[in-house]
Amino acid sequence: MKRMIVTSSSGVGLTYADRADMVVPLIFRFVSGPLPTSHHLDEFLDGRLNPGIPEVIWADLVSRSPQTGLAHKNVALVRFCEIYGVELIELWFDPNPNNNCG
């Protein structure tokens, strides 16, 4: 079963923990302040359909995969999951993202 983890930028280390086939960090914070618009979320998740757009997309934050190489670079996240048979997508986020311990 192919497994993907979607996490915050602080969860990027999961890439090296061998917990999933692919780790996708989100660049958006859903904690305080204005939320990203649906347009920004769509652009981030849809992939680089228009190569002239300089925005960061999900695939820019994912490293080369031994199974797929760089095939994820110009495709929407949902389409990538369909093509490569991702069967499980887990969300890993800190339940207290603004908790300052210490």
N, C-alpha and C positions, 0 to 999 in steps of 0.2 A: 504494500500500500504506500503510495507516495503521499508525503505529508509536508505542509507548508505552515510556517508560523508567521503571523503578522504581528508586529510589535512596535513599540515606540523607538525613538533613536537610541535610548539607553539600553535597549535589548539587542543591539547589533552583535554583541559578544556571543549570542546564541548561535551565530553562524559557525563558530568553532567548537560548539559543544556537541555536535553530531546528534542533535535532537530532532532534526527535520531535514528533508531534502533541499529546502530553500527557506531562507529567512528574509522577510520583506519588512524593512522598517518604514514607518510613516513619518513624514516630516512635520505633520500637523500636531498641535497640542489641543486637546479638547478639555482643558482644565479651566482656564479663565480667559477673559477677554473675548474679542469677537471670534466667532467660529469661521472656518474657511467657507467660502461660498460653494454652492453645488458645482459651479463652473470650475473652480480650482480643484475640487475633488475629482471631477470628471476628467480634467486634463491630466491630473496626476496618475489616475488609474487606467486611462484609455491607452496610454502608450504614445509613442511619437509618430502619430499618423501624418503629421506635417513636420518634416525634418527641419524646417526653418524656425520652429518655435524653440526658444532657448530655455524654456521652463524645465525644472527638474521633474523627472517622472519616476515612477516606482522602480523601473528597470535600471535606472542610473545608480541606485543604491544597493543593488544585488550583484554579488560577485559571480564570476564564471562558474557554471555548474559542471561537474564531471559527466553528468548524463546529457545535458542539453547544450553545453558550451555557452555561446552568447545568443542563442535563439530567442531569448526573452527580451532582447533589447528593443525591438520595434513592434511589440504586440501588446494589446491590452491585457491586464492581469487576468480577467475572467477567461479570455480566449486562450491564454497560456495554460491555465489550469485545465481547460478542456482538451487542448492538443496533447499535453504531456501526462494526462491522467492523474492529476492531483485529486485524491479522494478525501483528504482531510485537511481542513484549514483551521488552525487554532489561533486564538487571539491571546497574546501574552502582554499584559500591561500591569504596571504597578498599581495596586489598589489605592495607594496614598502617594500620588506623584509629587505633591508639594510638601511632603512630610520631611522636615529637616531633623534627622536624628542627631543627638549629641549635645 
